[in-house]
Amino acid sequence: MILIALGANLPGRDGAAPRASCEAAVEAMRRIPGLRVAAVSAWWETAPEPPSPGAPWYVNGVARCEGTLDPAALLAALQAIEDAAGRERPYPNAPRTLDLDIIAMGETVRESPDPILPHPRAHLRRFVLQPLSEVAPGWVHPRLGQSVEALLAELPEAGMRKISK
């Protein structure tokens, strides 16, 4: 199982709203050879983390996929989708037109090269784990050995609201 987090809080290069950019990214992911999108969570509006005064809220979701891609090849394909959406990286945690993060690829644990697997901060982010729990209930973090439900129970509440199924 491959888990990919999607997020955006700025209009896309084409002026599309963040949710539309995320939905278009799912469609683009469906065209990646060797990757099959099996399920997509509801979309959630989430407050920026870390807090950023004046930054717009994000639209976030998670896709559960299956596939045979090498992690580096998947990362390159996802970055190409981000680039096509106008993604810029001016500074860490900057607002973005699209963000696609590989959260996990099966039981793979690796420190390098990129991507680091599982994602090094996913277990600390309710905006990742809440939608992840919808598409992969019972998922166990490969490094921590804890279920997504247990990880969620350890996190404080966060500014989030479901905007669609």
N, C-alpha and C positions, 0 to 999 in steps of 0.2 A: 504494500500500500504506500502510495506517495501522497503526502499532504502538502498543499500549497496555499499559503495565505495571500489574499488579495486585499489591497487597500488603495484609497485615493482621497485627496481632499482639495484638489485644485481642478479646474476645468481642463479637459484634454486639449491636445494641439488643435483638434477640430472644434473646440468649444463645448464638447460634450460634458454633461454633468458628471461628477465623480462616480455615481452609480452606473451610468451608461458606460463609462470607461471600464469599470470592473466587469460588467456584463460582456462588453466587447472583448476583454482579455480572456474570459472563459471561452468565447467562440474561437479566438486565436489559439488558445491552448488545445482545442479540439483538432486543430490542423497540424499539431506537432507530430511528425512521424514517430511511432513507437510509444505514444502516450494516449491513454483513453481516459476521458473525464467520466467518472462513474457517478458522482454526486456533487452537488453544490449546496452549501448552507444557505440559510436566510441571509439577507443583507442587514447589517447593523450599523447604526450611526454611533460613533464613539468619539469621546473627547481625546484630543491629542495627548500622547504620552511620549516623552515627559511633557507636562503642561507648557503650553506656549501661548502667552497672552495674545489675543487677536487672531490666532490661527483658526481656520475653519475646522469644524468637526470632520472626521473621516467617515467614509463608507468602508466597511470591512466585511469579509467573508472568507470561507475556506472551501477549497475544492479537494475532494478525495479522488485520486486517480490511480490507474494501474499502468504499468509500462516496463519497458526493458532498457530505458535510457541510462547511460552513465551519468552520474551526478554533474560532472562538468558540462556535458552536452545539454542536459536539462537546464542548468543555470544559464548557459549561453542562449538557449532558445527563449527563456523567460526574459532575459535582459534585452533581447531583440524586440520582444513585445513591448517592454517598458519604453525602449528608445522610440519605437514607432508612435507611442502615445505622448511623446514629448518629455519624457522623464529627464530631469536635470538633477545633479547631485552637488549643489553649491556648498552644503555643510551638513554634518550629521543631523538626522531627524528633521531636515527641512521639509516644509509642505511639498507635496508631490502630486503629479498628475496620475501616477500609477506606481504601485509597489507590489512586486510579486516575490514572495519569499518561500523557499523550500523549507518546510518545517521538519519533515522527516521523509526518509526513503526506506521503508521496511525497518529492519533492525540495525541498519548501518550506523556506525559510530565512527566519526573521523574528525580529526583536528585540522587537517590540511590535506591537499590544497582546497581552495574554495570550491564548493560550499562546505562550510563546517556543518556536520550532521550529528545529531539533530540540531536545529537552529539553536544557537547558544542562549537566546533570551525568550524563546517561545513560552517556556514554563512560567515566566513572570508576567505574562501579558494576558489579561482577561479578554481583550479584544481579539486574540488569537484562539484561546482555549474555548471560549463560549461557542463560537460557530464551529470549531473543530469537534466539539462534543455532539453536535447535531449530525455530522456526516460520518463520525467514527466513534460512537459511544463505546466506552470500555477501552479505548486506545491506551496503550501503556508506553510511557516515555522510555525510549531505548537506553538512555544513560541513567535515569533516576529510578526506573522500575516502578513508577507510580502511575496510576490511571489518570486519565484526563479529569475525571470527576474528583479524585483526591487532590489533584493540583489546583483545580478551581476552588475547592473548599478552603485551601490555604491562602487564597488571594483576597485582598480587601475588595469591597464593592468598587465599581468604577462607573464613570459616566457613559452609559450605553443604553440604547433602545433599539429594539427590533423594528425594522421598517418594512420587511416583506418576508414571505415564506419562500 
